[in-house]
Amino acid sequence: DPINFDSKFLRKLSFTPKLVIGWRAATIPEGTDWSSFDIILTSLNGLKNYALELGAKSSQIFYPGYPKWISAHTENIQPEFDLSFAGQWTLDQHTQRNAYLKSIAESAVTGKLNPAFYLSGQINTMDPTVQQFNKGARFGIDMHKAVKSGKIAFDARGDINYSMADKKIDLTDNE
C-alpha cells in the first residue's frame, strides 16, 4: 500500500528493505512521495507513467489475478441474472460507471434486462432506479459468487486522478 506506507513511512523504519514494491490502481493523494520505492505495479497506463514523476525508480503494468482455489468455491454457481456487477457507487470517483449502471437499470425497468448489482460505497446517494437492483455489498468469496451470478459480468473503471492545486491528471490514460 504505497499510500499508507509511503516513502515517509519507509524512512522511519530502523532498517532499509532490500526491495520495496508498491501496488496502486486508484486515485493518488496530492503530495504522494514514492522516492523510496524500487517499483510501483499498476494496471493503469497513466499511473505507470506518473509513478516515475512521484519518485519511483521503476513502474510496470501488472494485471492481478486470483488463486485457483477460489474457482473451487464458485464452480457450481449458475447464472441467475442477465448481468452482474460488484463494486462501489461513489459520487466523486465513479461518475461514468454510475451513468452506465443507471442506464442498465433503466433497461431493466422496461423488462429488457435482469441485472443484479452488489454495491457498496455511498449507497445513500444511489439513484432510485439503480437501488431497486442492488442486492447489497459482497466481499471475498461472496463477491466472486456475485460476479458469477450473471451471464455477463459488467465492469467499468472509476475516475482515477492525481489532483494538484493547478491541474488534474487522468491516471487511466482514458482507458
ROBA-592635 format. One record per residue: x, z, y of N, C-alpha, C in turn; chain; residue number from 0; residue in one letter. Coordinates in steps of 0.1 Angstrom, whole numbers, m for minus. Example, Ala and Ser with C-alpha at 12.3 -4.5 7.8 and 13.67 -1.06 7.14 Angstrom:
<recs>
     n.u     n.w     n.v    ca.u    ca.w    ca.v     c.u     c.w     c.v   mol   seq   type
     132      78     m57     123      78     m45     132      78     m33     A     0      a
     128      71     m22     137      71     m11     129      79       0     A     1      s
</recs>
This chain:
<recs>
     n.u     n.w     n.v    ca.u    ca.w    ca.v     c.u     c.w     c.v   mol   seq   type
       9       0     m12       0       0       0       9       0      12     A     0      d
      12     m12      18      21     m13      29      15      m8      42     A     1      p
       3      m3      42      m3       2      55      m2      17      55     A     2      i
      m6      24      45      m5      39      44       9      43      41     A     3      n
      16      35      34      30      38      30      39      27      36     A     4      f
      39      27      49      47      16      57      61      20      58     A     5      d
      68      12      67      83      15      69      85      29      75     A     6      s
      76      33      84      78      46      90      78      57      79     A     7      k
      69      56      69      68      65      58      81      64      49     A     8      f
      85      52      46      97      49      38     109      55      44     A     9      l
     111      55      57     122      60      64     123      76      63     A    10      r
     112      82      60     111      97      59     115     102      45     A    11      k
     116      93      35     120      96      22     134     102      21     A    12      l
     136     111      12     150     117      11     159     107       3     A    13      s
     154      96      m1     162      86      m8     157      72      m4     A    14      f
     166      62      m7     162      48      m3     159      41     m17     A    15      t
     147      37     m19     144      29     m31     152      17     m32     A    16      p
     155      13     m44     163       0     m46     155     m12     m43     A    17      k
     142     m11     m45     134     m23     m43     120     m18     m37     A    18      l
     116     m23     m26     103     m19     m20      94     m32     m20     A    19      v
      83     m31     m27      73     m42     m28      60     m37     m23     A    20      i
      54     m46     m14      40     m43      m9      31     m54     m13     A    21      g
      18     m50     m14       7     m60     m16      m3     m58      m5     A    22      w
      m7     m70       0     m18     m69      11     m25     m82      11     A    23      r
     m38     m81      12     m47     m93      13     m59     m89      22     A    24      a
     m56     m82      33     m66     m76      41     m61     m76      56     A    25      a
     m70     m72      65     m66     m70      79     m54     m61      80     A    26      t
     m45     m65      90     m33     m57      92     m35     m50     106     A    27      i
     m34     m37     106     m35     m30     119     m24     m33     129     A    28      p
     m27     m33     142     m17     m35     152      m5     m25     151     A    29      e
       7     m29     153      18     m20     152      24     m18     138     A    30      g
      20     m26     128      25     m25     115      39     m29     114     A    31      t
      47     m22     107      62     m24     106      65     m25      91     A    32      d
      70     m37      87      73     m39      73      88     m42      71     A    33      w
      96     m37      81     111     m39      80     118     m33      69     A    34      s
     112     m23      62     118     m16      51     113     m23      37     A    35      s
     105     m33      38     100     m40      26     109     m51      22     A    36      f
     113     m52       9     120     m63       4     111     m75       3     A    37      d
      99     m73      m1      89     m84      m3      75     m79      m1     A    38      i
      67     m87       5      53     m85       6      46     m96      m3     A    39      i
      38     m92     m12      30    m101     m20      16    m102     m15     A    40      l
      10    m114     m15      m3    m116      m9      m9    m128     m16     A    41      t
     m22    m129     m15     m29    m142     m19     m33    m150      m7     A    42      s
     m29    m146       5     m32    m153      18     m20    m160      24     A    43      l
     m21    m173      25     m10    m181      31      m7    m176      45     A    44      n
     m16    m174      53     m14    m169      67      m6    m156      67     A    45      g
     m11    m147      59      m4    m134      58      10    m135      52     A    46      l
      12    m144      43      25    m146      37      35    m150      48     A    47      k
      31    m159      57      39    m163      68      41    m152      78     A    48      n
      31    m145      81      32    m134      92      39    m122      87     A    49      y
      40    m119      74      47    m108      69      62    m108      73     A    50      a
      67    m120      74      81    m121      79      82    m116      94     A    51      l
      73    m120     102      73    m116     116      71    m101     117     A    52      e
      65     m94     107      64     m80     108      76     m73     102     A    53      l
      86     m81      98      99     m75      94     102     m76      79     A    54      g
      92     m80      70      95     m81      56     107     m91      54     A    55      a
     115     m87      44     127     m96      41     122    m109      34     A    56      k
     111    m108      27     106    m119      20      91    m117      18     A    57      s
      84    m128      15      70    m128      12      66    m139       2     A    58      s
      57    m136      m6      54    m145     m17      39    m145     m20     A    59      q
      33    m157     m23      19    m158     m28      19    m153     m42     A    60      i
       9    m144     m44       7    m138     m58      m8    m136     m60     A    61      f
     m13    m142     m70     m27    m140     m73     m29    m130     m84     A    62      y
     m34    m118     m81     m35    m108     m91     m46    m112    m102     A    63      p
     m43    m107    m114     m53    m109    m125     m58     m95    m129     A    64      g
     m62     m94    m141     m66     m81    m147     m62     m81    m162     A    65      y
     m60     m70    m167     m56     m69    m181     m66     m74    m191     A    66      p
     m62     m79    m202     m71     m84    m213     m81     m74    m217     A    67      k
     m77     m61    m218     m87     m51    m223    m100     m51    m215     A    68      w
    m100     m55    m203    m112     m55    m195    m122     m65    m201     A    69      i
    m117     m76    m207    m126     m86    m213    m134     m80    m224     A    70      s
    m128     m71    m232    m135     m64    m243    m147     m56    m238     A    71      a
    m147     m51    m226    m158     m44    m220    m169     m53    m215     A    72      h
    m166     m66    m213    m176     m75    m207    m180     m86    m216     A    73      t
    m174     m87    m227    m176     m99    m236    m191    m101    m240     A    74      e
    m198     m90    m241    m212     m91    m246    m222     m91    m234     A    75      n
    m218     m92    m222    m227     m93    m211    m232    m107    m210     A    76      i
    m245    m108    m211    m252    m121    m210    m257    m122    m195     A    77      q
    m255    m134    m189    m260    m136    m175    m276    m134    m175     A    78      p
    m280    m126    m165    m295    m124    m163    m299    m129    m150     A    79      e
    m289    m133    m141    m292    m138    m128    m286    m152    m126     A    80      f
    m291    m159    m117    m285    m173    m114    m271    m171    m108     A    81      d
    m270    m161     m99    m258    m159     m91    m256    m144     m89     A    82      l
    m243    m140     m90    m240    m126     m87    m228    m125     m77     A    83      s
    m229    m114     m70    m218    m112     m60    m216     m96     m60     A    84      f
    m203     m92     m61    m199     m78     m60    m189     m77     m49     A    85      a
    m192     m69     m38    m183     m68     m27    m189     m60     m16     A    86      g
    m183     m62      m4    m187     m54       7    m195     m62      17     A    87      q
    m204     m55      24    m211     m60      36    m206     m52      48     A    88      w
    m198     m59      56    m194     m52      69    m196     m62      80     A    89      t
    m199     m56      92    m202     m65     103    m190     m71     109     A    90      l
    m179     m64     109    m167     m69     116    m157     m77     107     A    91      d
    m158     m76      94    m149     m83      86    m155     m93      77     A    92      q
    m168     m94      76    m174    m103      67    m185    m112      73     A    93      h
    m183    m117      85    m194    m124      92    m198    m137      85     A    94      t
    m188    m145      80    m192    m157      73    m198    m154      60     A    95      q
    m192    m144      52    m197    m140      39    m212    m135      41     A    96      r
    m214    m127      51    m228    m122      53    m237    m133      55     A    97      n
    m233    m143      63    m242    m155      65    m245    m162      52     A    98      a
    m235    m164      44    m237    m170      31    m247    m162      22     A    99      y
    m245    m149      22    m254    m140      14    m268    m141      19     A   100      l
    m269    m141      32    m283    m143      38    m289    m156      34     A   101      k
    m281    m167      34    m286    m180      31    m291    m180      16     A   102      s
    m283    m174       7    m286    m173      m7    m299    m165      m9     A   103      i
    m300    m154      m1    m312    m145      m2    m324    m153       2     A   104      a
    m323    m160      13    m334    m168      18    m339    m179       8     A   105      e
    m329    m185       1    m333    m194     m10    m340    m187     m21     A   106      s
    m336    m174     m24    m342    m167     m35    m356    m163     m31     A   107      a
    m359    m160     m19    m372    m157     m15    m382    m168     m17     A   108      v
    m377    m180     m16    m386    m192     m19    m387    m195     m34     A   109      t
    m380    m187     m42    m381    m189     m57    m371    m199     m62     A   110      g
    m362    m204     m54    m352    m214     m59    m341    m208     m66     A   111      k
    m339    m195     m65    m327    m188     m70    m330    m174     m73     A   112      l
    m323    m168     m83    m325    m154     m87    m311    m147     m86     A   113      n
    m307    m142     m75    m294    m136     m73    m294    m121     m75     A   114      p
    m282    m116     m77    m280    m101     m77    m268     m98     m69     A   115      a
    m270     m90     m59    m259     m86     m51    m255     m71     m54     A   116      f
    m243     m68     m55    m238     m54     m57    m229     m51     m45     A   117      y
    m236     m46     m35    m229     m44     m22    m227     m30     m18     A   118      l
    m215     m28     m13    m211     m15      m6    m208     m18       8     A   119      s
    m203      m8      15    m199     m11      29    m210      m5      39     A   120      g
    m212     m13      49    m222      m9      59    m236     m14      56     A   121      q
    m241      m8      44    m253     m13      39    m265     m10      48     A   122      i
    m263       0      57    m274       3      67    m276      m8      77     A   123      n
    m266     m17      78    m267     m28      88    m272     m41      81     A   124      t
    m274     m40      68    m277     m52      60    m290     m59      64     A   125      m
    m290     m72      64    m302     m79      67    m313     m76      56     A   126      d
    m325     m74      60    m336     m70      50    m337     m80      39     A   127      p
    m335     m93      42    m337    m103      31    m326    m102      21     A   128      t
    m314     m98      25    m303     m96      16    m305     m83       8     A   129      v
    m310     m72      15    m312     m59       9    m321     m60      m3     A   130      q
    m331     m68      m3    m340     m68     m14    m334     m73     m27     A   131      q
    m322     m79     m26    m315     m84     m38    m303     m75     m41     A   132      f
    m301     m65     m33    m289     m56     m35    m292     m46     m47     A   133      n
    m284     m46     m57    m286     m37     m68    m277     m24     m67     A   134      k
    m269     m23     m56    m261     m12     m53    m246     m15     m57     A   135      g
    m237      m7     m51    m223      m9     m53    m219      m7     m68     A   136      a
    m209     m14     m72    m203     m13     m86    m188     m13     m84     A   137      r
    m182      m5     m92    m167      m4     m91    m162      m3    m105     A   138      f
    m149      m7    m107    m142      m6    m120    m149     m16    m130     A   139      g
    m150     m11    m142    m156     m19    m153    m170     m23    m149     A   140      i
    m178     m15    m143    m191     m18    m139    m191     m30    m129     A   141      d
    m181     m31    m121    m180     m43    m112    m178     m56    m120     A   142      m
    m169     m55    m130    m167     m67    m138    m180     m71    m146     A   143      h
    m187     m61    m150    m200     m64    m157    m210     m70    m147     A   144      k
    m210     m65    m135    m219     m70    m125    m216     m85    m122     A   145      a
    m204     m88    m120    m200    m102    m117    m204    m111    m129     A   146      v
    m202    m106    m141    m206    m114    m153    m221    m115    m155     A   147      k
    m229    m107    m147    m243    m107    m149    m249    m120    m143     A   148      s
    m242    m128    m136    m247    m140    m130    m241    m153    m137     A   149      g
    m249    m163    m138    m244    m176    m143    m233    m181    m134     A   150      k
    m234    m178    m121    m224    m182    m111    m219    m169    m105     A   151      i
    m206    m167    m104    m200    m156     m97    m196    m161     m83     A   152      a
    m203    m157     m73    m201    m161     m59    m190    m152     m53     A   153      f
    m182    m158     m44    m173    m150     m36    m170    m158     m23     A   154      d
    m167    m150     m13    m163    m156       0    m154    m146       7     A   155      a
    m143    m150      11    m133    m142      17    m138    m136      31     A   156      r
    m133    m125      34    m136    m119      47    m128    m125      58     A   157      g
    m131    m120      70    m124    m124      82    m112    m115      83     A   158      d
    m100    m120      79     m88    m112      78     m79    m116      89     A   159      i
     m76    m106      98     m69    m109     110     m58     m99     113     A   160      n
     m49    m102     121     m40     m93     128     m42     m94     142     A   161      y
     m47     m83     148     m51     m83     162     m41     m76     171     A   162      s
     m37     m82     181     m29     m76     191     m36     m77     204     A   163      m
     m32     m70     214     m39     m69     227     m41     m83     233     A   164      a
     m32     m92     231     m33    m105     237     m37    m117     228     A   165      d
     m38    m114     215     m42    m125     206     m47    m120     192     A   166      k
     m53    m129     185     m59    m126     172     m54    m137     162     A   167      k
     m47    m133     151     m42    m142     142     m50    m142     129     A   168      i
     m54    m154     125     m62    m155     112     m52    m155     101     A   169      d
     m52    m144      93     m43    m143      82     m47    m151      69     A   170      l
     m58    m157      69     m62    m165      58     m57    m179      60     A   171      t
     m52    m183      71     m49    m197      74     m61    m206      72     A   172      d
     m73    m200      75     m86    m207      74     m89    m212      60     A   173      n
     m84    m204      50     m86    m208      36    m101    m205      33     A   174      e
</recs>
